[in-house]
Amino acid sequence: MTVNEREYMSGNTSLVTSWNRLSSRFLPFRRMFRNCENSRCGQRSVLWPLWMRGSEGMRLQGRWYCSPDCFEHAAGNAFLRLLPMPEGTRRKSHRIPIGLLLLSRGIINDAQLKKALALQREQGNGRIGKFLQQIQAVTEQDITAGLGAQWGCPVYPLGRARDFLQCSSLLPLTLLETGRMLPVHHIRFQQTLYLAFVEGIDRTALYAVEQMLHLRTIPCIVSESALLEALEELRHISHAPTTVFERPIEPREMARTTRNYAWQVDATDVWMARSGRFIWIRLQTAQDSKDILFQALADVQ
Ligand SMILES: [Zn+2]
């Protein structure tokens, strides 16, 4: 906003304030106006007409802010809330271990499980499924089916289905690569998205997608090789531009950066959510969207 515009706006304040008094008594008027959601905003008592809301302010998580400063203040608070990893959403579980599950189903025997566990100890890391495959006790399909049973999720036939090509662009490619996940099937009229994982379900990712895209998610499992193949295919398809900040930055700097990008692309709405090790920002413009990914500081410290 220029200085002249600011003067014009403050000159207009008394007129708008009169409208406030009038509109507060009549519900139809209230629908035409809205307050800035920043509790510290100096213009808070002003009810902004709809046309002014569109040209000056911006919505963050569906709440409207009258100016870049108010937006940045709200974004800074939102980042502070999003940075700590939400409780109970980490990718650990109290589920029956995959080795025991395969044993109980008679897919492997005791000796094979012991051999795979010994290999895992020797290497110091790696998933048990990998070592069971290495000693040829199981196939990749056995592991995928076992993971489906372990997580109580359907196994999605990604090798045969091509629907992911239509819905992959719903999420930034970097999030798919780092989270080892893939949107595989989108039922538009039900606003439902099937989101596939290879090692187990990441609840933060499911929650983030529901928040950002305003649809219901259903988790499923796919085989690792099919996921890697699909991701490789996606790298050759153009995606909406994503700006990735690999180095962690302070929440206040994230807020300033988000503000700058939001005004630069003339966003109408800004949404943000935590997904895995990133905070995912979507700047929605009238025509399309732009994504920003911030490395979540708390994880790196
Ligand atoms: Zn404000």
Residues whose N, C-alpha, C, O or C-beta is under 5 A from the ligand:
A	BS01	ZN	C36 N38 C41 Y65 C66 S67 C70
